Amino acid sequence: MAIDPQFQESREQVGEENGVAVWGPVDEPEELGIRGTHVAVDYDLCIADGACLEDCPVDVFEWVDTPGHPESERKAEPTHEAQCIDCMLCVDVCPVDAIDVDAGRTA
């Protein structure tokens, strides 16, 4: 299952964390929701393999701790999503399709 590219329509923004929009959980097991808007990461899909951090040419992502989550104990947060150049490398390298980038989507 990949991230829902229409998450702005199916979820509500429930907060902000480290300057990044948090889009609310809908159903279990989607406990952590989606972080980011222009560059969005579904925390419930992310397995923290680090490919997005390694390949991003403008360092959009930073690690954040998510203790106790069944997929991984940390996640790639799009902390610097405003720097994104829409190259789509992160989308291409994510093995679980947890990332979606849409230049037309803003907070």
Contacts in CASP RR format, 6 or more apart in sequence:
PFRMAT RR
TARGET T0000
AUTHOR 0000-0000-0000
METHOD contacts of the structure
MODEL  1
MAIDPQFQESREQVGEENGVAVWGPVDEPEELGIRGTHVAVDYDLCIADG
ACLEDCPVDVFEWVDTPGHPESERKAEPTHEAQCIDCMLCVDVCPVDAID
VDAGRTA
1 45 0 8 1.000
1 97 0 8 1.000
2 45 0 8 1.000
2 96 0 8 1.000
2 97 0 8 1.000
2 98 0 8 1.000
2 100 0 8 1.000
3 34 0 8 1.000
3 40 0 8 1.000
3 41 0 8 1.000
3 42 0 8 1.000
3 45 0 8 1.000
3 97 0 8 1.000
3 98 0 8 1.000
3 99 0 8 1.000
3 100 0 8 1.000
4 10 0 8 1.000
4 42 0 8 1.000
4 100 0 8 1.000
5 100 0 8 1.000
5 102 0 8 1.000
7 23 0 8 1.000
7 34 0 8 1.000
7 40 0 8 1.000
7 42 0 8 1.000
7 100 0 8 1.000
8 23 0 8 1.000
8 37 0 8 1.000
8 105 0 8 1.000
10 26 0 8 1.000
11 23 0 8 1.000
11 24 0 8 1.000
11 25 0 8 1.000
11 26 0 8 1.000
11 33 0 8 1.000
11 34 0 8 1.000
12 23 0 8 1.000
12 24 0 8 1.000
13 21 0 8 1.000
13 22 0 8 1.000
13 23 0 8 1.000
13 24 0 8 1.000
13 107 0 8 1.000
14 22 0 8 1.000
14 23 0 8 1.000
14 24 0 8 1.000
14 25 0 8 1.000
15 21 0 8 1.000
15 22 0 8 1.000
16 22 0 8 1.000
17 35 0 8 1.000
17 77 0 8 1.000
18 64 0 8 1.000
18 77 0 8 1.000
18 79 0 8 1.000
19 79 0 8 1.000
20 35 0 8 1.000
20 36 0 8 1.000
20 77 0 8 1.000
20 78 0 8 1.000
20 79 0 8 1.000
20 81 0 8 1.000
21 35 0 8 1.000
21 36 0 8 1.000
21 37 0 8 1.000
21 107 0 8 1.000
22 33 0 8 1.000
22 34 0 8 1.000
22 35 0 8 1.000
22 36 0 8 1.000
23 33 0 8 1.000
23 34 0 8 1.000
23 35 0 8 1.000
23 36 0 8 1.000
23 37 0 8 1.000
23 40 0 8 1.000
24 33 0 8 1.000
24 34 0 8 1.000
25 31 0 8 1.000
25 32 0 8 1.000
25 33 0 8 1.000
25 44 0 8 1.000
29 44 0 8 1.000
29 70 0 8 1.000
30 42 0 8 1.000
30 44 0 8 1.000
31 44 0 8 1.000
31 69 0 8 1.000
32 43 0 8 1.000
32 44 0 8 1.000
32 66 0 8 1.000
32 69 0 8 1.000
32 75 0 8 1.000
33 42 0 8 1.000
33 43 0 8 1.000
33 44 0 8 1.000
34 40 0 8 1.000
34 41 0 8 1.000
34 42 0 8 1.000
34 43 0 8 1.000
35 41 0 8 1.000
35 43 0 8 1.000
35 75 0 8 1.000
35 77 0 8 1.000
35 78 0 8 1.000
36 78 0 8 1.000
36 81 0 8 1.000
36 107 0 8 1.000
37 81 0 8 1.000
37 105 0 8 1.000
37 106 0 8 1.000
37 107 0 8 1.000
38 78 0 8 1.000
38 81 0 8 1.000
38 82 0 8 1.000
38 84 0 8 1.000
38 101 0 8 1.000
38 102 0 8 1.000
38 103 0 8 1.000
38 104 0 8 1.000
38 105 0 8 1.000
38 106 0 8 1.000
38 107 0 8 1.000
39 60 0 8 1.000
39 78 0 8 1.000
39 81 0 8 1.000
39 84 0 8 1.000
39 90 0 8 1.000
39 99 0 8 1.000
39 100 0 8 1.000
39 101 0 8 1.000
40 78 0 8 1.000
40 99 0 8 1.000
40 100 0 8 1.000
40 101 0 8 1.000
40 102 0 8 1.000
40 105 0 8 1.000
41 52 0 8 1.000
41 61 0 8 1.000
41 75 0 8 1.000
41 76 0 8 1.000
41 77 0 8 1.000
41 78 0 8 1.000
41 98 0 8 1.000
41 99 0 8 1.000
42 98 0 8 1.000
42 99 0 8 1.000
43 66 0 8 1.000
43 69 0 8 1.000
43 75 0 8 1.000
43 98 0 8 1.000
44 69 0 8 1.000
44 71 0 8 1.000
45 71 0 8 1.000
45 96 0 8 1.000
45 97 0 8 1.000
45 98 0 8 1.000
46 71 0 8 1.000
46 72 0 8 1.000
46 75 0 8 1.000
46 76 0 8 1.000
46 96 0 8 1.000
46 98 0 8 1.000
47 71 0 8 1.000
47 72 0 8 1.000
47 95 0 8 1.000
47 96 0 8 1.000
47 98 0 8 1.000
48 63 0 8 1.000
48 71 0 8 1.000
48 72 0 8 1.000
48 73 0 8 1.000
48 74 0 8 1.000
48 75 0 8 1.000
48 76 0 8 1.000
49 95 0 8 1.000
50 76 0 8 1.000
51 90 0 8 1.000
51 93 0 8 1.000
51 94 0 8 1.000
51 95 0 8 1.000
52 60 0 8 1.000
52 61 0 8 1.000
52 76 0 8 1.000
52 89 0 8 1.000
52 90 0 8 1.000
52 93 0 8 1.000
52 94 0 8 1.000
52 99 0 8 1.000
53 59 0 8 1.000
53 61 0 8 1.000
53 62 0 8 1.000
53 63 0 8 1.000
53 76 0 8 1.000
54 93 0 8 1.000
55 89 0 8 1.000
55 90 0 8 1.000
55 93 0 8 1.000
56 89 0 8 1.000
56 90 0 8 1.000
57 85 0 8 1.000
57 87 0 8 1.000
57 89 0 8 1.000
58 80 0 8 1.000
58 83 0 8 1.000
58 84 0 8 1.000
58 85 0 8 1.000
59 80 0 8 1.000
59 83 0 8 1.000
60 78 0 8 1.000
60 79 0 8 1.000
60 80 0 8 1.000
60 81 0 8 1.000
60 83 0 8 1.000
60 84 0 8 1.000
60 90 0 8 1.000
61 76 0 8 1.000
61 77 0 8 1.000
61 78 0 8 1.000
61 79 0 8 1.000
61 80 0 8 1.000
61 90 0 8 1.000
62 76 0 8 1.000
62 77 0 8 1.000
62 79 0 8 1.000
62 80 0 8 1.000
63 74 0 8 1.000
63 75 0 8 1.000
63 76 0 8 1.000
63 77 0 8 1.000
64 74 0 8 1.000
64 75 0 8 1.000
64 77 0 8 1.000
65 73 0 8 1.000
65 74 0 8 1.000
66 72 0 8 1.000
66 73 0 8 1.000
66 74 0 8 1.000
66 75 0 8 1.000
67 73 0 8 1.000
69 75 0 8 1.000
76 99 0 8 1.000
78 84 0 8 1.000
84 101 0 8 1.000
84 103 0 8 1.000
86 101 0 8 1.000
86 103 0 8 1.000
88 101 0 8 1.000
90 99 0 8 1.000
90 101 0 8 1.000
91 97 0 8 1.000
91 99 0 8 1.000
91 100 0 8 1.000
91 101 0 8 1.000
END
